[in-house]
Amino acid sequence: QGQLVESGGGLVQPGGSLRLSCAASGSIFGIVSMGWYRQAPGEQRELVAVITSAGSTNYADSVKGRFTISRDIAKNTVYLQMVSLKPEDTAVYYCCVGTEVGSLGSEYWGQGTQVTVSS
């Protein structure tokens, strides 16, 4: 019943910037992590960045120093600020929220937003 709504994707030139947003509905409880994954054509989905409920962050080596994940707890929203974009960043980016309520862990996924980096 929970919903994640993504926005912010688009077409940019190499070296450009984008900010992705993902808003989780209020019906999602027990959030322990919020993160971003991406999937390029013909490739497996990979973790890009994650932020925990405590505020700790982790990034894929390929995006360290270029991408920043952040959150607005009050709005149940996670952001991904992307700078110095490269063609290899081209992918569909998916927001993912992990929850834990009692002994039950669950994942919620956004619909995906296309990021294309091309001249």
GIGI-V582325 format. One record per pair of residues at least 24 apart in sequence whose C-alpha atoms are under 6 Angstrom apart, sorted by the first residue. I is the first residue (numbers start at 0). J is the second residue. D is the distance in Angstrom with one decimal. If there is no record, write none. Layout:
i->I j->J d->D
i->I j->J d->D
This chain:
i->1 j->26 d->5.6
i->1 j->27 d->5.4
i->3 j->109 d->4.7
i->4 j->109 d->5.9
i->8 j->112 d->5.3
i->8 j->113 d->5.3
i->8 j->114 d->5.0
i->9 j->114 d->5.1
i->10 j->115 d->4.7
i->10 j->116 d->5.9
i->11 j->116 d->5.0
i->12 j->116 d->5.4
i->12 j->117 d->5.0
i->12 j->118 d->5.0
i->13 j->84 d->5.4
i->13 j->85 d->5.1
i->13 j->116 d->5.7
i->13 j->117 d->6.0
i->14 j->83 d->4.1
i->14 j->84 d->4.8
i->15 j->83 d->5.5
i->15 j->84 d->5.5
i->16 j->81 d->5.4
i->16 j->82 d->4.3
i->17 j->81 d->5.2
i->18 j->79 d->5.5
i->18 j->80 d->4.4
i->18 j->81 d->5.9
i->19 j->78 d->5.5
i->19 j->79 d->5.0
i->20 j->77 d->5.9
i->20 j->78 d->4.5
i->21 j->76 d->5.4
i->21 j->77 d->5.3
i->22 j->75 d->5.9
i->22 j->76 d->4.3
i->23 j->75 d->5.4
i->29 j->98 d->5.0
i->29 j->99 d->5.2
i->29 j->100 d->5.5
i->30 j->97 d->5.8
i->30 j->98 d->4.3
i->31 j->97 d->5.7
i->31 j->98 d->5.3
i->32 j->96 d->5.8
i->32 j->97 d->5.1
i->33 j->95 d->5.8
i->33 j->96 d->4.5
i->34 j->94 d->5.8
i->34 j->95 d->5.2
i->35 j->93 d->5.6
i->35 j->94 d->4.7
i->36 j->92 d->5.7
i->36 j->93 d->5.1
i->37 j->90 d->5.8
i->37 j->91 d->5.4
i->37 j->92 d->4.2
i->37 j->93 d->5.8
i->38 j->90 d->5.2
i->38 j->91 d->5.3
i->39 j->90 d->4.3
i->86 j->116 d->4.7
i->86 j->117 d->5.8
i->89 j->114 d->5.4
i->89 j->115 d->4.6
i->89 j->116 d->5.5
i->90 j->114 d->5.5
